[in-house]
Amino acid sequence: MKEDLKERMRDVKSILVSQPEPKSENSPYYKLAEKYNIKIDFRPFIEVQPIDMKEFRKQKVDFLDHSAVIFTSRNAVDHFFSMCKELKIEMPADMKYFCISEQTANYLQKYIVVRKRKIFSGQRTAAELIEVLKKHPDEKYLFPCSNIRKDDIPNFLKENNYNFTEVTLYKTVASDLSDLADIKYDMIAFFSPAGINSLFINFPDFKQEKTRIATFGPVTAKAARERNLYVDVEAPLPEAPSMTGAIEVYIKKVRNL
């Protein structure tokens, strides 16, 4: 889209966030909506679904052949233990768990007694978790993931000859957004390439026109541009590390023009 930048710098009165509605009343989205008198709607553009047992068995993976499990999300935790239940297997007490963040590690208590297990975690990113994995090169790792996943951790394991097995336990699919066909928003906020893909699966002839596009992370921004979308808000910004912060920077800028 080669529209003049000044022509795109219009006020924002409505935003569609392509994620589930926040459960907390203190969500920064609600504060943003109130502060700037903006209508903000939430709608997940993607859904996470478990694979069926037939798909799982094709992978020929035995969970109990491993000494450690790597979790990069709560979804991975949920689908791993759900599959354990379906297979009627219980993780041994000496199984080790490597989690991408403390929040993910704490989430394990939904399924196991955390204080009795060996759990290791990074702070928030894959790079931080990799630093933890470097201290444990001799484990036989199981890496449960989605059909769509980032490459950093499996690439590190391969390049450094770690003993690991990747197993797909769930898949990311496009949500049905057909009811949004005739609804227009000033801005749509995306958080993953899968969200961008869902937009075009639902609306193959989508024309951006005056709709502002906000993206989080360079991979999402790249996916948007590959679809010939103009990215008006690219989070995170140095002065605004969150999506809401980056949107607020944009709103302030257009309202001060």
N, C-alpha and C positions, 0 to 999 in steps of 0.2 A: 504494500500500500504506500503510494507516494503522495500522500496528502500533505499539504503544508503543515508544519508543526504547530504554528500559531492557530490554524483552523481546528486542530484537535484539542487545544487547551480550553476546554469548556467545563463549566461547573458540573459536579456530580451530585445527583439527587437520588439515584437508586443504584444499588450494587447487588449482584448475584455472586455469592461465595460458593464455590463448587465443593463444599465439604458439609458434613452433618452440622446441625445447629448445636452450638456450645451448650453444655449442661449447666455451666456456672453462670450465675447472674452477674458475676464480675468480669465477664469476658470483655476484652478490649473492643470487640466489635460493637457491643451494646453501648459502650461509652462513646465510641466514634459516631454511632448513629444519633445518639442524644446530643452530643456536642455540636454536630454540624447539620442536624435536622435531615438526616439521610435515611431512606428506606433500605434496609439490608435484609435480604432473603438468603436462606441457606438451602442448598440442594446437592447431595452427593452425585457427582458425575460418574463415579465408578462404584462397583460393588465387589466385595470379596466373597468368593464362594469356595467351599471345600471341594477337592477332587473326590471322585467316587473310588470305591475300593478296587474296581477293575483297573483304573488308571494308576492307582498306587502300586498294585501288585506287579504291573508291567515294569516298574523301576527296580524290582528285586532288591529291596533294601531291608536289612534287619537292624532295627534300632538297637538291639542288645549286643550287636557286634562292635559297638562304639563305647568309648570311655568318656566322651564329652560332647555337649550339644552347644551350638552357637545360636543365640537368639538376637535378631536385629529389630524385632518389633513385637508388640503385644499380639498381633495377628498370628505371628509365627508360634508364639507360646500357646495360644488358644487352639490352633489347628494341630499342633504337635500332640498335646495332651488329649485332644479329642480323638486323634487317630490311635493313641495308646489305649484309650478306653474301648474303641471299636475292635482293636486287635486283642484286647484283654491281656495287655502286658503292663507290668509295673516297673518303673525305673528303679534300678538298684540304688541303695543308699550311697554308694561310692561314685555315682555318676556326677560328673562335674558340669557346671553350667557357666557359659561365657556370654554375658549380656552387653548390648551396646550402650546401655545407660543404667544408672541406679534405679530409675523408674521402672524399667523393664525387669530388672532383677527383683525389685520389690513385688512386681506383679506376679512373680512365680508363686507367691504364698497362696494364691488362689488354688493352686494344684498340689503343692508340696509344703512340708514343714521346713521353711527356709533356714532356720537356725541349725538344723541337723545336716545341711548339705554344703558342698563346696561350690561357692558361687563367686565368680569374678566379673567385674564390669568396667567398662570405660566410663567416661563422663557423659558423652553425648554423640560423638561422631564415630564413623567407621575407622578413621585414622587412629583414634584413641584406643579403640578396641584392639586394633592390630598390634599396638604397642604391648598390650596385655598378652595377646596370643604369642608374641615373640618369646615370652618367658616360659611358655609351655609347648615346646616343639615336639614333644614325644607322645602327645595324646592322639587317639584315633577319633577325629572329629566328625560329627553329624551336623550338616547345615540345612535345616528345614527352611524353605522359602516359597515364594510365589512364582508363577510362570513369568512374571515381570519383576526383575530385581536388579540392584546395582551390582557392578562388577568388582568393586574394590576388594572386598573380603575374599571371594573365591579366587580372584586373580593373585592376591597375596599368597594364599594357601598353595596354589599351583606352582607359582614361581619359586617358592621356597621349599618345594617337595614335602609339604605336610601330608600326612595320611588323613584324607577326609572324603566324605561322601555327601554330595548334594542331593537333596530329595525335595521334589515339588509336592507340597501338601495342600496348596490352595491357589486359586487363580483370580486375577483381576479382570473384570469384564465391564463393559459399558452399561450404565443404567439406562432405563427407558425414560427419555426426556421429552417424549412427544407432546405432553401437555404444555410445554414451554414454547411451542412453535410460534404462537402469536403474541408472546410477551417480550417486551423490549426492556433492557436495562442500560443505564449509562455506562456501567462497568461490569465486567465479569472477572473474577479472581480465580486463577488456576494454580495448582500446587504440584502437578506432575504431568509428564508427557501423556500418561494414560487419560488424564482429564481432557487434554487437548484432543486426543484421539476420539474420545467419547463424543465431544461436540460435533465432530465431522461424521461419525457413525450415525448419530441421530439426525444431523442436518447437513447432508453432503453438499448442499448448495449455499451454505452459510456465507453471508456477506457481512464483513465487519462494519463497514460504513462509519458511523459516528460512535460506535461502541468502543469504549476504552478497554484495553486488555491489561490486566495486572498478572504478573507471574512471580512465583517464588523459586529462586534457585536458577543457575545458569542452564541446567539441562531442560527445565521447563520452558525457559525463554527461547532456547534453541529450537525446541519442538514447535513453539508458536510461530517462529519466523520461518521455519521450514514449510509451514502451512500458509505462508504469505500473510500472516497477521502482523499488524503493527503493535509492538509492545510499548505501552504508554507508561506503565509502572513496573519497574524491575526490582524486586526485593531479593535479598536484603540490601539496604543502603548503608554506607558507613555510619551515617547519623541516625539510621532507622533500621535495626536488624530484623524487625517483624513485618509481616504483610500489612497489618493495620498501621504501623508506623510509616511505612513507605506510601500507603494510600493517603495518610494524613498530610504528608509532605506535598503530595500532588494537589490535594484539595486546597491547601493554604496557598500554593503557588497560583492556581487558576483563579482563586477568589481575590487575589491581590493584583491581578493584571489590570 
